[in-house]
Amino acid sequence: MSFLEIKDLHVNIDGKEILNGLSLSINKGEVHAIMGPNGSGKSTLANAILGHPKYSVESGDILVKGESILKLSTDMRARKGLFLAFQYPTEISGVGYSHFLRNAYNTLNKSLAEEQNREVFLTVREFHEYVKKNLDAVGLDQSFLSRYLNEGFSGGEKKRSEVMQMLVLKPNIAILDEPDSGLDIDAVKAVAEAINKLIATGAGVLVITHYARILRYLTKLDYVHVVAKGKVIKSGGKELSEELESKGYGWLGLEDK
């Protein structure tokens, strides 16, 4: 049984079907990548898994450890060990970055008490030291801890911030929606190294991307899936991402929009 299983998922947005029978299984310790043309449903899948209210699941199911999560709120899905790094992170004024991280981590510790790799920090200072190590891992300055969540961050800083949150929270399955978009090569490498640190903990990872470049820096890549017209049309290994990079989607009978 896979940790996360998407079964024949049909998802609508404003009455328009975006996912059309998509199925996918991800286990802890596995690294998957999803590639595909614009508008194929990649981000829709990510948002549907975490229960974004804009996305209506018409049929199919999403299961965590064999149990459906469709009726769970987003925060309860997160308590199951799911994490989503947004394609376009939102600025949240008035919410202190450090305070947000500590509350989220402590909440997950209660929900994932059986996990053996989760530290318990007794003091604020201990937690801050833990967070600072993860800031260093993604190349963010410690001053970010005294700022509001994503407020005033550049596009690259927001992407680094998302993967830093992932490292701090240590989910069972991390879904990263285009973590490399808009980043220069050094930032892509930094984000990939952060993903590698999570991979090393035994978590499952799903990377949604247009390009093979970030995948080349991952220490592990088990599966590459091509999504088009709302479903997985082809799966393979790392070589599939390189083939897509060199040939585009035309050889699969698809065109990027």
C-alpha positions in Angstrom: 0.0 0.0 0.0 1.4 3.4 -1.0 1.5 6.2 1.5 -0.3 8.6 -0.9 -2.6 7.2 -3.6 -4.6 9.2 -6.2 -7.2 7.0 -7.8 -9.0 8.0 -11.0 -9.3 11.6 -9.9 -11.7 14.0 -11.8 -11.4 17.7 -10.7 -13.3 20.7 -11.9 -12.6 24.4 -11.6 -15.6 26.7 -12.1 -17.4 23.9 -13.9 -14.5 23.1 -16.2 -12.9 19.6 -15.9 -9.2 19.9 -15.5 -8.2 16.4 -14.2 -9.7 13.6 -16.2 -9.1 10.3 -14.4 -5.6 10.9 -13.1 -4.0 8.1 -11.0 -0.7 8.2 -9.2 0.9 6.4 -6.2 3.7 7.8 -4.1 5.4 6.1 -1.2 7.7 7.4 1.5 11.3 7.3 0.2 10.3 7.7 -3.4 11.0 10.7 -5.6 8.6 11.4 -8.4 8.6 14.2 -11.0 5.6 15.4 -13.0 6.2 17.2 -16.3 3.7 18.3 -19.0 2.4 21.2 -21.1 0.9 24.3 -19.6 -2.7 23.8 -18.6 -2.4 20.0 -18.4 -3.5 19.9 -14.7 -0.2 19.7 -12.8 -0.9 22.5 -10.4 -4.5 21.4 -10.2 -3.3 18.0 -8.9 -1.1 19.7 -6.2 -3.9 21.9 -5.0 -6.5 19.1 -5.1 -4.3 16.9 -2.9 -4.2 19.6 -0.2 -7.9 20.4 -0.5 -7.9 23.9 -2.0 -11.6 25.0 -1.9 -11.5 26.3 -5.5 -10.9 22.7 -6.8 -14.0 20.5 -6.8 -13.4 16.7 -6.8 -16.2 15.2 -8.9 -15.1 11.6 -8.6 -12.2 9.4 -7.7 -10.3 9.5 -4.4 -7.2 10.6 -2.6 -5.9 8.2 0.1 -3.2 8.5 2.7 -2.2 5.1 4.1 -5.4 3.6 2.6 -7.8 6.1 4.1 -9.7 8.8 2.0 -8.8 12.4 2.9 -11.4 14.0 0.6 -13.6 15.1 3.6 -10.7 16.5 5.6 -9.8 20.2 5.7 -6.4 21.4 4.5 -4.9 21.6 7.9 -6.0 18.1 8.7 -4.4 16.8 5.5 -1.2 18.6 6.5 -1.4 16.8 9.9 -1.3 13.5 8.0 2.2 14.6 6.8 1.4 16.2 3.5 3.2 19.4 2.5 2.7 21.7 -0.5 5.3 24.3 -1.7 3.3 26.8 -3.7 4.1 27.9 -7.2 3.2 31.5 -6.1 3.7 31.8 -2.4 1.4 34.4 -0.7 2.6 37.3 1.5 0.9 37.2 4.9 1.4 40.5 6.7 1.3 40.4 10.5 2.3 36.7 10.8 5.8 36.4 12.1 7.9 33.9 10.2 9.6 32.3 13.2 6.3 32.2 15.2 4.5 30.6 12.2 7.2 27.9 11.8 7.3 27.0 15.5 3.5 26.7 15.8 3.4 24.5 12.6 6.2 22.3 13.8 4.7 21.8 17.3 1.3 21.0 15.7 2.8 18.4 13.4 4.8 16.8 16.3 1.5 16.1 18.1 0.0 14.6 14.9 3.0 12.6 13.8 4.2 11.5 17.2 5.0 8.0 15.9 7.7 9.5 13.5 11.2 8.7 14.8 13.0 11.5 13.1 11.1 14.4 14.7 12.9 16.3 17.4 11.1 17.9 20.4 12.4 21.4 21.2 11.8 22.4 24.8 12.8 26.1 24.4 12.3 28.8 21.8 16.1 29.1 21.5 16.5 25.4 20.7 14.0 25.8 17.9 15.6 28.9 16.5 19.0 27.2 16.3 17.3 24.3 14.4 15.6 26.8 12.0 18.9 28.7 11.4 20.6 25.6 10.2 17.9 25.2 7.6 18.1 28.8 6.6 21.8 28.3 5.9 20.9 25.2 3.8 18.9 27.3 1.3 21.0 30.5 1.4 18.7 32.7 3.4 19.9 35.2 6.0 18.9 34.8 9.6 17.2 38.2 9.5 14.3 36.5 7.7 13.2 35.0 11.0 12.2 38.5 12.3 10.1 39.3 9.2 6.5 38.6 8.3 5.8 35.5 6.3 6.9 36.1 2.7 6.3 39.9 3.0 8.8 41.8 0.9 10.5 38.6 -0.3 11.8 38.5 -3.8 10.5 35.7 -6.1 13.6 33.7 -5.5 13.5 34.3 -1.8 9.9 33.1 -1.7 10.9 29.8 -3.4 13.8 29.3 -1.1 11.5 30.1 1.8 9.1 27.4 0.7 11.7 24.7 0.6 13.1 25.9 3.9 9.7 25.4 5.5 9.7 21.9 4.0 13.0 21.1 5.7 11.9 22.5 9.1 8.5 20.7 9.1 9.8 17.4 7.7 6.6 16.1 6.1 6.1 12.5 5.0 5.3 13.6 1.4 6.4 16.9 0.0 4.7 18.3 -3.2 6.7 21.0 -4.8 4.9 23.0 -7.5 7.5 24.4 -9.9 10.2 25.1 -7.2 12.6 26.1 -10.0 10.5 28.7 -11.9 12.0 32.1 -12.1 15.3 31.0 -10.4 18.8 31.5 -11.7 21.1 28.5 -11.8 22.7 29.1 -8.3 19.2 29.3 -6.8 18.1 26.1 -8.6 21.1 24.3 -7.1 20.3 25.6 -3.6 16.7 24.5 -3.9 17.7 21.1 -5.2 20.2 20.6 -2.3 17.4 21.4 0.1 15.2 18.8 -1.6 18.1 16.3 -1.3 18.2 16.9 2.4 14.6 16.0 2.7 15.1 12.9 0.5 17.8 11.8 2.9 15.3 11.7 5.7 13.2 9.1 3.8 10.4 11.3 2.9 8.5 11.0 -0.4 8.8 13.9 -2.8 6.8 15.0 -5.9 8.4 17.7 -8.0 6.2 19.5 -10.6 8.4 21.1 -13.2 8.7 22.2 -16.8 12.4 21.6 -17.1 14.8 18.8 -16.4 17.5 21.0 -15.0 16.4 20.8 -11.3 16.0 17.1 -11.6 19.6 16.7 -12.7 20.7 17.9 -9.2 18.6 15.5 -7.3 20.4 12.6 -5.6 17.5 10.3 -6.5 14.7 10.3 -9.0 12.6 7.1 -9.2 9.8 8.1 -11.6 9.0 10.7 -14.2 5.3 11.2 -15.2 4.0 13.1 -18.2 0.6 14.7 -17.5 -1.5 15.9 -20.4 -5.3 16.6 -20.7 -5.7 15.9 -17.1 -4.2 12.4 -16.7 -0.9 10.6 -16.7 -0.1 9.6 -20.3 3.4 8.2 -19.9 5.8 7.2 -17.0 9.4 6.3 -17.0 12.7 7.0 -15.3 15.1 9.9 -15.3 15.8 9.4 -18.9 12.2 10.4 -19.8 12.8 13.9 -18.4 15.9 14.3 -20.6 14.0 13.1 -23.6 11.3 15.7 -22.9 14.0 18.4 -22.5 15.6 17.6 -25.8 12.5 16.7 -27.9 9.8 18.8 -26.3 6.2 17.3 -26.1 5.7 17.1 -29.9 7.1 13.5 -30.0 4.2 12.5 -27.7 1.7 14.1 -29.9 1.4 17.1 -27.6 2.2 20.8 -27.9 3.1 23.1 -25.0 0.8 26.2 -25.0 
